[in-house]
């Protein structure tokens, strides 16, 4: 199995001032993360409102996707990196998925960031990542035809968590979904009529200038709450 580990961290902020600070970090994080030891790829992103897929963004939920050379590099970062610890102090809750890649197709910012080779079995929880950059001249058509169909994910009882995230609202879109097992994810991907229709329309109208699809084994999760208030919409 590959040594590479991917982490997805979901930050839920605790105040209006914290929301504003985190909003500014979406583009600024590149200056704080680009020299972190062992970090080979990273994205700082906002999220959709509502259940995570509304047209309007959420100003209280943000996400990092980080790809590491090893588990140790990830552990060292989360234990002691000053930028992360500052972000942590502004949170109501913080949740991190630790992932190993099974398969990946496509590119993100011109890069294929994930090393394949994870081993899964019938009990493995599966995380699916889909990401696309929508062409400028296809934005209106995309959002009017299929922009909110990701909410259909919630019809599936075997879905444990899902959220829409992105670097740039309306243009660069990604979905993270956590499934109880591979068969559950496959039923959605290949049998759901809404999902199949989106794929058909995508092929017909060629909405994307770049896209990526990846599946991962969920190795572990870390959930932290920093308030007496319950964390909402937790990953698992």
N, C-alpha and C positions, 0 to 999 in steps of 0.2 A: 504494500500500500504506500502511496506517495506520502512524503513527509509534509507536503504543503497543507496548510489549514486556512480556511476562509471564515471570517467572522462577520456577522451582520448584527449591528447594535442599534436598538431602537431607543431613542431618548424621548421621554415625556417630561416637558418642562413644567415648572411649578408656579410661575408668575408671569405677568405681562412683560416685565423687564427682562426676565429670562427668555421668554419667547423672542423678543426683539434681538437679544444677544445671539441666540441660536440661529435666527434667520440670517444674520450677517455672516455667520460661520459657514454657510453653505458654499459660497465662493472662496472665503478666506482660509478654509481648512487646508487648502493645497500648500500654503506657505508654512503650516505647522506640521504637516504630515509627510512632506516629500523626502525628508532626510531621516525618518525613523528607521532604526536598524531592522533588517529582515522584512520590511514591508515592500512588496513588489508591485502592488496595484491598490488603488483606493479610490472611493467615490464618496463624497459628502452630499447628502440629498435631503430634500423636503419630502412631505407626504401629502396624500389626498385627505380631504375632510371626511366627515361622517364615519363610515366603516372603513375608510381608507382609500376610497375610489371616487369620491365626489369630484366634480369639475373644479370647485374651489379648493384651494389647498388648506391644510391644517397648519395653524401657526404655533401649535404647541407640541408637535411630534416631528422628529427629524431622525435621520438614519445615516449610519456609516456602513459601507461595505469595504472590508479590508482583506487583502490576500497576503498571507505570511509564508515565509520559507519554512517555518516549523512552529510547532505548538509552543515551544519555549519563547520564541520571539513574541508571540501573541500574549503569553502569560506575563512576560516582563513589561510589555506596553501597558496592559490593563492594571498592573500592580503599581506602576511608578511614573508613567508619563505625565508631566505637569499639565499639558493641554487637556488630556482626557480627564484628569482629576478635577480640573476647573469646570469642565462640562458636567461632570458627575454631580458637583455641588449645586448645580442649578436645576437638578432634576427632581420630579416627583417620583419617577420610577425609571429604571434602566434595565434593559433585557438584551442579552447577547446570545446568538446562536453560533455554535461551533460546527463547521461543515467540512466534509471531504467530498470532492467532486467525483461523480460517477461518469458523466458524459457532458460534453459542451460543444455547441455548434455556433458559429458566428463570431463577431468581434464587438468589442466595446471600446470606443475611441481609437479604433484601428488596431486593437490588441486582443489576442486570445489569452485571457489572464489565468485560466484554470488548468491545472495539471490533473489529468484523469487517472483513475486507478483505484478508487475506493471500492471496497467489497461490501455488498449489502446482502441481507437475508430476508426471510419472510417477516421478521419482527422489526426491521429497520424503518424508522420514520424517514420520510422523503421530503426534501425541500426542493421546490421548483422555482427557478428564476427565469423570467422572460423580460427582455429589455429591447426597446426599439427607439430609434430616432426618427420622428415623423418629418417628412419633407414639408418645407414651408408652404408650398402650393397645394398640399393635401390636408392641411390642418382642419379646415372647416368640414371637409367631407368626412374625415376620420371621426371627429367628435360628434357629428350629427348622426352618423350611421352606427358606430360601435363604441363610442368613447366611454360609456358607462356599463358595458356588458360584463365587466369583471365582477360586478356585484352579484352576478349569477353564481359565483363560486359558493356563496353562502347557502345554496340549496343542498349542498352535499354535507351530510352529517359527519363524514370522515375527514372533512377539512378541520384542522385544529387552529389555524391562524392564517390570515392573509392581509396584505397591505400593499397599496400602490405608492411607489416612491419615485423620485426623479431628480435630476440635477437642474433641470430647467422646466418650469411648469408648462404643460400643454405640448411640449415639443419632445423632450426626452423622458420616456416613460418606462418604468420597470414594475414588475409585480413579484412579490415574494409570497409563496404559499407553502404551508406545512401540512403534510398528509400523514395519516396513521400508518400507511404502508404503500408500497409501490403499486399494488393492484388498485387501491383507491384513487391514486393520482392518475393511473392509466385510464380508469373508467371515465374520469372527467375529460382527459385530454382527447380520447378517441371516440367516446360515445355521446358526450353532451352536444345536443344540436346547436345551442348558442355558440359554443366554442368552435365547433366545426364550421359554422357560418362565418365567423370572424376570419378563420384561416382562408376560407374560400374568397371572401371579399378582399383580404390582404393580397392574395395572389392576383386577383383581377385588377385592382386599382393601383398596386405597387406603391403603397403608402410610405414605406420606410426607406431611408437612405442607408441605414445600418441596423442590424438586429442581432440578438444573441439569445440562445435558449440553453439552459443548463439544469442538470439534476444533481442533487447532493444527498449523501447520507447525513442525517442529523446526529452528530457525535455526542453533543451535550448542550445544555442551556444553563445560563446563569441569570437569575432574576433578582433584582434588588429594588426595594421600596424604601423611600427616605421620608415618609410622612405617615401619619395615622390614617390618612385617606387611602382607600383601596386602589391599587393599580388597575386600570381598566383596559380591556382588550389585550390581555397578556398573551404572549406568544404561545405558551402551553401551560 
